[in-house]
């Protein structure tokens, strides 16, 4: 269970929620808690096991964030937290830990080990406060290669896990699951009937295309492969994306606007979507990218959907992408 929870701490899981769920149905309950920075999450399994991921800000905001976390804890009816996973040692991810621990027992602390970004505040917290907290409980340092227990996730709505492999320094968010993680976890994902979502771009794709095709799980590439609108549809990375799509092994999520933010006219994205439709319309799904993080002004999802339909060319293609294909991928 500990390895499974370490896995949950680093991956964004793709969850399909049934139309109606109640606590009586013993659902997998996931609370996303606004701590005004790195969002905290509370996971409560059908058996009642719980894992809190991150604890929000410290200092003057610690009481506020602990209040918000405890509101979720109380809503879930918990009297203790089985596991607390700290994804990384930024202040908005561990800051309220001591305050939360004052309010509810925490039985098991999980982290990635030593701090790799030296800071007097962080190191002081780890050596004094954190060591004292986990010293009274159980402590696990999650390591690559830990075995992951995934059976049962699919029964509770999980359909995939998200990984990040983007080109350029600083483009992969701290704590995100990497391409190495994807390769290591692919057999477990396959055994559990899950797919892998990959946030990547056309600069990175050519180097990893052979490995993607060799993986035992379906791959869904986000954001239309992060194409470079200025490089055109003949750029090598985009050609690689089309080849992967044509193979039938790789899916692509049609969400063009993040690749067009600097373009004077978003219609420049039409040719990219049409090339993907020509390559394999049976492996395309659409997404709005809500809640549009770090994009100002916030796009209008209805306009994005209308743009997709216009570029699709006809209702048969639009219907396949919006209905038939997702039914197959997320069934």
C-alpha positions in Angstrom: 0.0 0.0 0.0 2.8 2.4 0.8 4.3 2.1 -2.7 0.9 2.6 -4.2 0.4 5.8 -2.3 3.9 7.0 -3.3 2.8 6.5 -6.8 -0.4 8.5 -6.3 1.7 11.4 -4.9 3.6 11.9 -8.1 1.1 11.2 -10.8 -2.0 13.0 -12.0 -4.6 10.2 -12.4 -7.2 10.4 -15.2 -10.5 9.7 -13.4 -13.8 9.0 -15.0 -16.6 9.8 -12.5 -19.9 7.9 -12.7 -23.0 10.1 -13.2 -23.9 9.6 -9.5 -21.8 8.5 -6.5 -22.6 8.4 -2.9 -20.7 7.6 0.2 -22.9 4.6 0.7 -21.5 3.3 -2.6 -18.0 3.3 -1.0 -16.5 5.4 -3.9 -13.0 6.6 -4.3 -13.3 10.2 -3.0 -10.8 12.8 -4.1 -10.7 16.3 -2.6 -8.7 19.1 -4.3 -8.1 21.7 -1.6 -7.4 25.3 -2.5 -4.4 26.3 -0.5 -3.5 29.3 -2.8 -0.4 27.8 -4.2 0.3 24.1 -4.7 -3.1 22.5 -4.4 -3.4 19.9 -1.6 -5.3 16.7 -2.3 -7.1 14.3 0.0 -7.7 10.7 -1.3 -10.1 8.4 0.6 -10.3 4.9 -0.8 -13.5 2.8 -0.7 -12.0 0.9 2.2 -11.6 4.1 4.2 -7.8 4.4 3.8 -6.7 8.0 3.4 -3.7 9.9 2.0 -3.2 13.6 2.1 -0.9 15.0 -0.6 0.9 18.2 0.6 -0.2 20.6 3.3 -0.2 24.2 1.9 1.5 27.3 3.1 3.3 28.1 6.4 3.7 31.3 8.4 0.6 33.4 8.7 -1.2 31.2 6.1 -0.7 27.9 8.0 -3.9 28.2 10.1 -6.0 29.2 7.0 -4.7 26.2 5.0 -5.0 23.8 7.8 -8.6 24.9 8.3 -9.3 24.2 4.6 -7.6 20.8 4.8 -9.5 19.9 8.0 -12.8 20.9 6.3 -12.1 18.1 3.7 -11.0 15.7 6.4 -14.2 16.3 8.4 -16.3 16.0 5.3 -14.8 12.6 4.7 -15.5 11.6 8.3 -11.8 10.8 9.1 -10.4 10.6 12.6 -6.8 10.1 11.5 -4.8 10.3 8.3 -3.2 7.0 7.3 -0.6 8.7 5.0 0.8 12.1 4.3 2.8 12.5 1.1 5.0 15.6 0.6 5.7 15.9 -3.1 8.6 18.4 -2.7 9.9 20.9 -0.2 8.5 24.2 -1.5 6.8 26.3 1.2 3.3 26.1 -0.4 3.6 22.3 -0.3 4.8 21.6 3.3 4.2 24.8 5.2 1.1 23.9 7.2 2.2 20.4 8.0 2.9 21.0 11.7 -0.4 22.8 12.1 -2.3 19.9 10.5 -0.4 17.4 12.6 -1.6 19.2 15.7 -5.2 18.7 14.7 -5.3 15.1 13.5 -3.0 12.1 14.0 -0.9 11.2 11.0 0.3 7.6 10.9 2.7 7.5 8.0 4.8 10.2 6.3 6.1 9.7 2.7 8.6 12.0 0.9 11.4 11.8 -1.7 14.2 12.0 0.8 16.9 14.7 1.2 16.3 18.2 0.1 18.1 19.0 -3.2 17.5 22.7 -3.2 19.4 23.9 -0.1 17.5 26.5 1.9 17.9 27.6 5.5 14.2 27.6 6.2 13.6 24.2 4.5 16.6 22.5 6.0 15.7 23.8 9.5 12.1 22.5 9.1 13.3 19.1 7.9 15.9 18.7 10.7 13.8 19.9 13.6 10.0 19.9 12.9 9.6 17.2 10.3 12.0 14.8 11.9 10.1 15.1 15.1 6.8 14.5 13.4 7.7 11.4 11.4 9.8 10.1 14.4 6.5 9.5 16.2 5.0 7.7 13.2 6.2 5.6 10.2 8.4 7.2 7.6 9.0 6.1 4.0 11.3 7.6 1.4 9.7 6.7 -2.0 12.2 5.4 -4.6 12.1 4.7 -8.3 11.5 1.0 -8.8 9.2 0.6 -5.8 6.5 -1.9 -6.8 3.1 -0.4 -7.3 -0.2 -2.0 -6.4 -2.7 -0.7 -8.9 -5.5 -3.4 -9.2 -8.9 -1.9 -8.3 -8.2 1.6 -9.5 -10.1 1.0 -12.7 -13.2 -0.2 -10.8 -13.3 3.2 -9.1 -13.1 5.4 -12.2 -9.4 5.8 -12.8 -8.5 5.3 -16.5 -4.9 6.6 -16.7 -1.9 8.4 -15.2 -0.2 11.5 -16.5 3.5 12.0 -17.1 5.6 14.9 -18.3 8.5 15.0 -20.8 8.9 18.5 -22.2 11.9 20.0 -23.9 13.9 22.8 -22.4 15.0 23.6 -18.8 12.4 24.2 -16.1 9.5 23.1 -18.3 8.6 20.0 -16.3 7.0 20.9 -13.0 8.8 19.9 -9.8 7.4 16.6 -8.6 5.8 15.6 -11.9 6.1 12.0 -13.1 8.8 11.7 -15.8 9.2 9.7 -18.9 11.5 7.4 -17.0 8.7 6.9 -14.5 6.4 6.1 -17.4 8.7 3.4 -18.7 9.1 1.9 -15.3 5.4 1.9 -14.5 4.0 0.9 -17.9 3.7 -2.8 -17.1 1.8 -2.1 -13.9 -0.5 0.3 -15.8 -1.1 -2.3 -18.5 -1.9 -5.0 -15.9 -4.5 -2.5 -14.3 -6.1 -1.7 -17.7 -5.0 1.9 -17.6 -3.4 4.2 -20.2 -0.7 6.8 -19.9 -1.1 10.5 -20.7 2.0 12.3 -21.8 2.6 16.1 -21.8 5.4 16.6 -24.3 6.2 18.6 -27.3 7.4 18.2 -30.9 11.0 19.0 -30.0 11.1 16.1 -27.6 9.1 13.5 -29.5 11.6 12.2 -32.1 14.0 11.0 -29.5 11.4 9.0 -27.6 9.1 7.8 -30.4 10.6 4.3 -30.6 10.2 3.8 -26.8 6.6 5.0 -27.0 5.7 2.5 -29.6 7.3 -0.3 -27.5 5.3 0.4 -24.4 2.6 -2.1 -23.4 0.0 0.6 -22.8 -1.9 3.1 -25.0 -0.4 6.6 -24.9 -2.4 9.8 -25.1 -0.3 12.9 -26.0 -1.7 16.1 -24.6 -2.0 19.5 -26.2 -1.6 18.2 -29.8 2.0 17.4 -29.1 3.0 21.0 -28.3 3.5 21.9 -32.0 5.4 25.0 -33.0 2.9 27.0 -35.1 5.7 29.0 -36.6 7.6 25.9 -37.8 4.6 24.6 -39.9 3.2 21.1 -40.3 6.4 19.8 -42.0 8.6 20.3 -38.8 10.3 17.0 -38.0 8.7 16.6 -34.6 5.2 17.1 -35.9 5.8 14.6 -38.6 6.9 12.2 -35.9 3.6 12.9 -34.1 1.6 12.1 -37.2 3.5 8.8 -37.6 2.8 7.9 -34.0 -0.9 8.7 -34.5 -1.0 6.7 -37.7 0.4 3.7 -35.9 -2.8 3.4 -33.9 -0.8 2.9 -30.7 -0.8 6.6 -29.8 -3.8 8.9 -29.2 -3.7 12.7 -29.4 -5.8 15.1 -27.4 -7.0 18.0 -29.6 -6.4 21.2 -27.6 -4.7 23.7 -29.9 -4.9 27.0 -28.1 -1.9 26.7 -25.8 0.3 26.3 -28.9 -1.3 29.4 -30.4 -1.0 32.0 -27.6 1.6 34.0 -29.4 0.1 33.6 -32.9 -1.7 36.7 -34.3 -4.5 34.5 -35.6 -5.5 31.2 -34.0 -6.7 30.0 -37.4 -3.1 29.1 -37.9 -3.9 25.9 -35.9 -6.4 24.7 -38.4 -3.8 23.0 -40.7 -2.3 21.1 -37.7 -5.7 19.6 -36.7 -6.6 18.7 -40.2 -3.3 16.9 -40.7 -4.0 14.9 -37.6 -7.5 14.0 -38.8 -5.9 12.8 -42.1 -3.4 10.7 -40.1 -5.9 8.8 -38.0 -9.3 10.2 -36.9 -10.0 7.2 -34.8 -7.3 8.1 -32.3 -8.3 11.7 -31.5 -10.1 13.1 -28.6 -10.9 16.7 -27.7 -10.4 18.6 -24.4 -11.1 22.2 -23.4 -8.0 22.2 -21.0 -10.2 23.7 -18.2 -9.4 25.3 -15.8 -6.8 27.0 -18.2 -4.0 27.4 -15.6 -1.6 30.2 -16.2 -3.5 31.6 -19.2 -4.8 35.1 -19.1 -7.4 36.0 -20.2 -9.2 32.7 -19.6 -10.3 31.2 -22.9 -14.0 30.6 -23.5 -14.5 26.8 -23.6 -17.6 27.2 -25.8 -15.5 29.1 -28.4 -12.8 26.5 -28.2 -15.3 23.8 -28.9 -16.8 25.8 -31.8 -13.3 26.2 -33.3 -12.7 22.5 -33.1 -16.0 21.7 -34.8 -15.2 24.2 -37.6 -11.7 22.7 -38.1 -13.1 19.2 -38.1 -14.7 19.8 -41.5 -17.9 17.8 -41.0 -20.1 16.6 -38.2 -19.2 12.9 -38.8 -15.6 13.6 -37.8 -16.6 15.9 -34.9 -19.0 13.2 -33.6 -16.3 10.6 -33.7 -13.8 12.8 -31.8 -16.3 14.0 -29.2 -18.3 10.8 -28.6 -17.2 7.5 -30.2 -13.5 7.9 -29.5 -13.7 8.9 -25.9 -16.2 6.1 -25.3 -13.6 3.7 -26.6 -10.6 5.2 -24.7 -12.4 5.8 -21.3 -14.8 2.9 -21.3 
